Amino acid sequence: MKSPATEKFPSEIWSAARTIIKLQRQAPPIKPVPRDSNLPLSFAQARLWFLHQLQPDSLSYQSLRAYRLTGFLNVTALEQSLNQIQQRHEALRTNFPTVEGHPVQLIAPTATLKLPIIDLRKLPETEREAEAQRQAIQEAQQPFDLAKGSLWRVKLLHLTTEEHVLLLSMHHIVYDGWSLGVLFRELAALYQAFSTNQFSLEHATLTPLPELPIQYADFAVWQRQWLSGEVLESQLNYWKQQLSGTLPVLQLPTDYPRPPVQTYRGTSQSLVLPLDLTAALKSLSQQSGVTLFMTLLAAFQTLLYRYTEQEDIIVGSPIANRNRREIEGLIGFFANTLVLRTDLSGNPTFRELLRRVSQVASGAYGHQDLPFEKLVEELQPERDLSRTPLFQVMFVLLNTPTSPLELPGLAINSLNVPSGTTKFDLTLYVEDTAQGLRGSLSYNTDLFDTATISRMLGHFQTLLEGIVANPEQRLEDLPLLTVAEQHQLLVEWNNTQTDYPNNICIHQLFESPSRTNSQRHCRSL
């Protein structure tokens, strides 16, 4: 008899888990390295550095987060906490200058973060919010220089006595999504200690945080040493097999011609799925022995299949890549990108597609240690400046264990500040919330207009509803049109009835005075 766990997940998922565990056991431990020589970048950092050289003013790989803080804020404790975090994590004190033609990690022994405070209290109340939004957008559009200056910025907007907005801007070369959870947990602990005088910079031994065993630069050195020889060959062989032959280019119908050089102007639209649909998708995943990620990925690939009629579809997806205990508590750029190539040929049922997606995803999990940057370097795909290499769309399930920002005595709410950028043609983000699955479709505004994306989101929800209603349907038979579109197609566009005299012949209708007058009118236009 199978155990409940075995019944829930198919054999390929267990095989991927065993592969990951085996690799972890075989890999040597990550140990601190001397800081007396030039330190290399990790593979992921090296790619971002290279992209930065091509477009130094690009905002694609930096982000801004804004938080409204309501209540009593101890500004001194906040600034002290941020400085302590910066001192704990070398990644936040690192720059990437060029030495003898190659980038290196240059780590400042110490750095002081002075928290800028913009006082908006003198403005009329009706103007404060607009000015705060303007300040946030201005901050989001300020690029970083990787070779000098801090690669993270914090700014505080003072609105009223008990209301502030905290702006946090960071470049991805020094952080990832997991890092935010680390930063917020440490900020909460340190702020509590500083604001209650339990900890001071003069008595750093009393810090409420454990000492970090290694730093990001130690990981970068370890990664380049370990990912070589047989380990590298084994990883490469898998991916070369998965991505063999001519790689498909997703031919999505666009509203505007594709620019010859890829642009990164973008925005996003949101969608919240009803709770009953969310529950049905989770139930289908469990019954099919797959994860929610796999079900949503299969649905997204079905949508792309229906839009393009292509049977060979590649979608990129990020993975935290925090599969070693030493790096779980570090701030740094560890995330990797998996290239998920799925065969949709033969018009399979959705249930059959789930099985195929499960195999593809599980195999990718088992070989996640090969950096995407190294994969591109080895495969050397034909370069097309108008598109990203290997894939053009991305799917992201936001399930990284991040902690919300919580500080004692403060109510904190996240604010939406549009970045105005996007890295790919399309990126579908899905997050599981108490209100249901929340989707956000980021898109390149030089390719798609607002109406197209709204329609696409509607099609995606209709598709999901059809999938949970009958997962045995074949992909081409799954519903796509919304109720409004069906009414427009079947009723409005077929409403062609015209009143005309039915007591005369056709040739008499052509000879009628009204017909003649209409013809004269048309000739005069």
Secondary structure, 3 states (H helix, E strand, C coil): CCCHHHHHCCHHHHHHHHHHHHHHHHCCCCCCCCCCCCECCCHHHHHHHHHHHHCCCCCCCEEEEEEEEEECCCHHHHHHHHHHHHHHCHHHHEECCEECCEECEEECCCCCCCCCEEECCCCCHHHHHHHHHHHHHHHHCCCCCCCCCCCEEEEEEEEECCEEEEEEEEEHHHCCHHHHHHHHHHHHHHHHHHHCCCCCHHHHHHCCCCCCCCCHHHHHHHHHHHCCHHHHHHHHHHHHHHCCCCCCCCCCCCCCCCCCCCCCEEEEEEEECCHHHHHHHHHHHHHHCCCHHHHHHHHHHHHHHHHHCCCEEEEEEEECCCCCHHHCCCCCCCCEEEEEEEECCCCCEHHHHHHHHHHHHHHHHHCCCCCHHHHHHHHCCCCCCCCCCCCCEEEEECCCCCCCCCCCCEEEEEECCCCCECCCCEEEEEEEECCEEEEEEEEECCCCCHHHHHHHHHHHHHHHHHHHHCCCCEHHHCCCCCHHHHHHHHHHCCCCCCCCCCCCCHHHHHHCHHHHHHHHHHHHC
